[in-house]
Amino acid sequence: MVAAMMTAANLSARVTGWGFVVFTGGSICWKLVGLGSGQTNLVWTNAFLTLVNIVGIWRWLGRQRVYEEGGKSASEASRGSPAPTLFAATAIGGMPVEDLQGQPLGKAVEALIECTSGTVSYVVVASSRLGSVDESLRAIPREEMSFSCDRLVALIQHQEFMRRPELESGNWPAQA
């Protein structure tokens, strides 16, 4: 159960990767139980799961961790240099979003990028009243957003944000 929670939470590449390590330990133990009790189906099933878990370890503790750490190091290096301050585009998902007064509006779940210019068209913000149980999605155009390294600020009042139409699940507009 611990491994399932670690991978499902998707907190970071490192946490997800260690979830796969725990899964691998479990599948190896079940292979040993199968060998000891003569249950070949248990052995083969867990041999396959061990292989799947090894791929998960490689992906999340190898490749994905390198990507996340690379983006994080570039972001940190840019803060102390004359170059523009950076943050990884993948970091937008999950960033807190506040209104002009600093009141939380929710968290960014996605940014839609214009293909020809490479600029952000709009950001989708998830807000909820009951801890993601009653979640609603709304779009905020780039012109009404201020980006920083650790949060996004909507240049509108909280009431104006709440009056915006909710986005339909899986059917977002071409323009906010």
VOTILUM-617437 format. One record per residue (C-alpha): residue number from 0; residue in three letters; x, z, y. Coordinates in pm, whole numbers, padded with zeros to 5 digits. Example, Ala and Ser with C-alpha at 12.3 -4.5 7.8 and 13.67 -1.06 7.14 Angstrom:
BEGIN
{i 0 aa ALA xx 01230 zz 00780 yy -00450}
{i 1 aa SER xx 01367 zz 00714 yy -00106}
This chain:
BEGIN
{i 0 aa MET xx 00000 zz 00000 yy 00000}
{i 1 aa VAL xx 00289 zz 00073 yy 00236}
{i 2 aa ALA xx 00431 zz -00277 yy 00186}
{i 3 aa ALA xx 00091 zz -00436 yy 00244}
{i 4 aa MET xx 00048 zz -00244 yy 00570}
{i 5 aa MET xx 00399 zz -00339 yy 00684}
{i 6 aa THR xx 00343 zz -00710 yy 00626}
{i 7 aa ALA xx -00017 zz -00722 yy 00748}
{i 8 aa ALA xx 00064 zz -00542 yy 01075}
{i 9 aa ASN xx 00319 zz -00815 yy 01164}
{i 10 aa LEU xx 00485 zz -00580 yy 01412}
{i 11 aa SER xx 00816 zz -00765 yy 01406}
{i 12 aa ALA xx 01028 zz -00978 yy 01175}
{i 13 aa ARG xx 01225 zz -00672 yy 01071}
{i 14 aa VAL xx 00920 zz -00462 yy 00975}
{i 15 aa THR xx 00755 zz -00752 yy 00792}
{i 16 aa GLY xx 01081 zz -00829 yy 00611}
{i 17 aa TRP xx 01120 zz -00471 yy 00495}
{i 18 aa GLY xx 00761 zz -00487 yy 00372}
{i 19 aa PHE xx 00872 zz -00771 yy 00144}
{i 20 aa VAL xx 01168 zz -00558 yy 00028}
{i 21 aa VAL xx 00922 zz -00284 yy -00076}
{i 22 aa PHE xx 00705 zz -00546 yy -00252}
{i 23 aa THR xx 01016 zz -00671 yy -00436}
{i 24 aa GLY xx 01098 zz -00321 yy -00556}
{i 25 aa GLY xx 00743 zz -00286 yy -00687}
{i 26 aa SER xx 00746 zz -00619 yy -00868}
{i 27 aa ILE xx 01081 zz -00535 yy -01032}
{i 28 aa CYS xx 00945 zz -00199 yy -01148}
{i 29 aa TRP xx 00635 zz -00366 yy -01295}
{i 30 aa LYS xx 00859 zz -00618 yy -01476}
{i 31 aa LEU xx 01042 zz -00326 yy -01633}
{i 32 aa VAL xx 00713 zz -00168 yy -01738}
{i 33 aa GLY xx 00608 zz -00500 yy -01891}
{i 34 aa LEU xx 00937 zz -00533 yy -02077}
{i 35 aa GLY xx 00916 zz -00177 yy -02206}
{i 36 aa SER xx 00559 zz -00213 yy -02327}
{i 37 aa GLY xx 00582 zz -00569 yy -02459}
{i 38 aa GLN xx 00338 zz -00713 yy -02201}
{i 39 aa THR xx 00480 zz -01059 yy -02140}
{i 40 aa ASN xx 00201 zz -01156 yy -01898}
{i 41 aa LEU xx 00294 zz -00860 yy -01678}
{i 42 aa VAL xx 00661 zz -00963 yy -01694}
{i 43 aa TRP xx 00596 zz -01327 yy -01599}
{i 44 aa THR xx 00345 zz -01244 yy -01326}
{i 45 aa ASN xx 00588 zz -01005 yy -01161}
{i 46 aa ALA xx 00881 zz -01241 yy -01210}
{i 47 aa PHE xx 00686 zz -01493 yy -01001}
{i 48 aa LEU xx 00594 zz -01224 yy -00743}
{i 49 aa THR xx 00960 zz -01126 yy -00720}
{i 50 aa LEU xx 01048 zz -01486 yy -00640}
{i 51 aa VAL xx 00775 zz -01503 yy -00371}
{i 52 aa ASN xx 00896 zz -01173 yy -00223}
{i 53 aa ILE xx 01257 zz -01298 yy -00211}
{i 54 aa VAL xx 01137 zz -01598 yy -00008}
{i 55 aa GLY xx 00955 zz -01352 yy 00223}
{i 56 aa ILE xx 01273 zz -01146 yy 00265}
{i 57 aa TRP xx 01474 zz -01459 yy 00347}
{i 58 aa ARG xx 01213 zz -01578 yy 00596}
{i 59 aa TRP xx 01151 zz -01249 yy 00778}
{i 60 aa LEU xx 01488 zz -01070 yy 00755}
{i 61 aa GLY xx 01693 zz -01387 yy 00775}
{i 62 aa ARG xx 01557 zz -01678 yy 00969}
{i 63 aa GLN xx 01273 zz -01521 yy 01173}
{i 64 aa ARG xx 01482 zz -01215 yy 01266}
{i 65 aa VAL xx 01752 zz -01445 yy 01406}
{i 66 aa TYR xx 01492 zz -01626 yy 01617}
{i 67 aa GLU xx 01344 zz -01303 yy 01756}
{i 68 aa GLU xx 01683 zz -01148 yy 01828}
{i 69 aa GLY xx 01805 zz -01470 yy 01993}
{i 70 aa GLY xx 01505 zz -01479 yy 02226}
{i 71 aa LYS xx 01543 zz -01109 yy 02303}
{i 72 aa SER xx 01916 zz -01141 yy 02380}
{i 73 aa ALA xx 01857 zz -01439 yy 02613}
{i 74 aa SER xx 01585 zz -01243 yy 02792}
{i 75 aa GLU xx 01810 zz -00939 yy 02837}
{i 76 aa ALA xx 02108 zz -01149 yy 02947}
{i 77 aa SER xx 01900 zz -01329 yy 03209}
{i 78 aa ARG xx 01796 zz -01003 yy 03376}
{i 79 aa GLY xx 02149 zz -00930 yy 03490}
{i 80 aa SER xx 02255 zz -01283 yy 03577}
{i 81 aa PRO xx 02200 zz -01519 yy 03870}
{i 82 aa ALA xx 01996 zz -01745 yy 03635}
{i 83 aa PRO xx 01616 zz -01719 yy 03641}
{i 84 aa THR xx 01479 zz -01427 yy 03441}
{i 85 aa LEU xx 01353 zz -01542 yy 03100}
{i 86 aa PHE xx 01125 zz -01424 yy 02825}
{i 87 aa ALA xx 01059 zz -01591 yy 02492}
{i 88 aa ALA xx 00742 zz -01802 yy 02489}
{i 89 aa THR xx 00644 zz -01642 yy 02159}
{i 90 aa ALA xx 00643 zz -01306 yy 02336}
{i 91 aa ILE xx 00331 zz -01400 yy 02536}
{i 92 aa GLY xx 00112 zz -01323 yy 02236}
{i 93 aa GLY xx 00061 zz -00947 yy 02246}
{i 94 aa MET xx 00174 zz -00894 yy 02606}
{i 95 aa PRO xx -00048 zz -00656 yy 02802}
{i 96 aa VAL xx -00254 zz -00814 yy 03079}
{i 97 aa GLU xx -00347 zz -00617 yy 03392}
{i 98 aa ASP xx -00557 zz -00692 yy 03698}
{i 99 aa LEU xx -00431 zz -00666 yy 04058}
{i 100 aa GLN xx -00478 zz -00287 yy 04062}
{i 101 aa GLY xx -00287 zz -00238 yy 03737}
{i 102 aa GLN xx -00603 zz -00178 yy 03534}
{i 103 aa PRO xx -00566 zz -00310 yy 03177}
{i 104 aa LEU xx -00770 zz -00621 yy 03099}
{i 105 aa GLY xx -00649 zz -00665 yy 02742}
{i 106 aa LYS xx -00366 zz -00848 yy 02572}
{i 107 aa ALA xx -00259 zz -01210 yy 02580}
{i 108 aa VAL xx -00321 zz -01385 yy 02249}
{i 109 aa GLU xx -00214 zz -01739 yy 02335}
{i 110 aa ALA xx -00083 zz -01959 yy 02613}
{i 111 aa LEU xx -00183 zz -02324 yy 02625}
{i 112 aa ILE xx 00098 zz -02553 yy 02744}
{i 113 aa GLU xx 00051 zz -02895 yy 02907}
{i 114 aa CYS xx 00235 zz -03151 yy 02696}
{i 115 aa THR xx 00356 zz -03376 yy 02978}
{i 116 aa SER xx 00480 zz -03110 yy 03221}
{i 117 aa GLY xx 00560 zz -02822 yy 02986}
{i 118 aa THR xx 00382 zz -02578 yy 03216}
{i 119 aa VAL xx 00128 zz -02317 yy 03115}
{i 120 aa SER xx -00228 zz -02441 yy 03168}
{i 121 aa TYR xx -00405 zz -02115 yy 03085}
{i 122 aa VAL xx -00367 zz -01789 yy 02897}
{i 123 aa VAL xx -00626 zz -01654 yy 02655}
{i 124 aa VAL xx -00681 zz -01279 yy 02693}
{i 125 aa ALA xx -00845 zz -01060 yy 02430}
{i 126 aa SER xx -01027 zz -00755 yy 02560}
{i 127 aa SER xx -01212 zz -00497 yy 02355}
{i 128 aa ARG xx -01409 zz -00181 yy 02403}
{i 129 aa LEU xx -01376 zz -00039 yy 02052}
{i 130 aa GLY xx -01015 zz -00102 yy 01952}
{i 131 aa SER xx -01041 zz -00473 yy 01858}
{i 132 aa VAL xx -01373 zz -00425 yy 01678}
{i 133 aa ASP xx -01574 zz -00565 yy 01970}
{i 134 aa GLU xx -01318 zz -00821 yy 02091}
{i 135 aa SER xx -01394 zz -01094 yy 02342}
{i 136 aa LEU xx -01169 zz -01379 yy 02453}
{i 137 aa ARG xx -01152 zz -01517 yy 02807}
{i 138 aa ALA xx -00927 zz -01776 yy 02971}
{i 139 aa ILE xx -00726 zz -01724 yy 03288}
{i 140 aa PRO xx -00573 zz -02033 yy 03455}
{i 141 aa ARG xx -00199 zz -02031 yy 03527}
{i 142 aa GLU xx -00267 zz -02033 yy 03902}
{i 143 aa GLU xx -00436 zz -01694 yy 03865}
{i 144 aa MET xx -00153 zz -01535 yy 03663}
{i 145 aa SER xx 00174 zz -01370 yy 03750}
{i 146 aa PHE xx 00432 zz -01354 yy 03471}
{i 147 aa SER xx 00690 zz -01078 yy 03425}
{i 148 aa CYS xx 00916 zz -00982 yy 03137}
{i 149 aa ASP xx 00693 zz -00710 yy 02994}
{i 150 aa ARG xx 00339 zz -00786 yy 03113}
{i 151 aa LEU xx 00111 zz -01045 yy 03270}
{i 152 aa VAL xx -00084 zz -00977 yy 03587}
{i 153 aa ALA xx -00413 zz -01153 yy 03651}
{i 154 aa LEU xx -00446 zz -01219 yy 04022}
{i 155 aa ILE xx -00817 zz -01134 yy 04008}
{i 156 aa GLN xx -01028 zz -00820 yy 04003}
{i 157 aa HIS xx -01142 zz -00662 yy 03676}
{i 158 aa GLN xx -01508 zz -00742 yy 03751}
{i 159 aa GLU xx -01427 zz -01108 yy 03809}
{i 160 aa PHE xx -01244 zz -01122 yy 03476}
{i 161 aa MET xx -01542 zz -00970 yy 03294}
{i 162 aa ARG xx -01779 zz -01225 yy 03454}
{i 163 aa ARG xx -01583 zz -01515 yy 03308}
{i 164 aa PRO xx -01748 zz -01683 yy 03010}
{i 165 aa GLU xx -01633 zz -01574 yy 02667}
{i 166 aa LEU xx -01452 zz -01839 yy 02466}
{i 167 aa GLU xx -01616 zz -01957 yy 02148}
{i 168 aa SER xx -01422 zz -01870 yy 01835}
{i 169 aa GLY xx -01207 zz -02168 yy 01740}
{i 170 aa ASN xx -01350 zz -02389 yy 02018}
{i 171 aa TRP xx -01142 zz -02336 yy 02329}
{i 172 aa PRO xx -01167 zz -02564 yy 02633}
{i 173 aa ALA xx -00917 zz -02830 yy 02737}
{i 174 aa GLN xx -00897 zz -02658 yy 03078}
{i 175 aa ALA xx -00978 zz -02308 yy 03199}
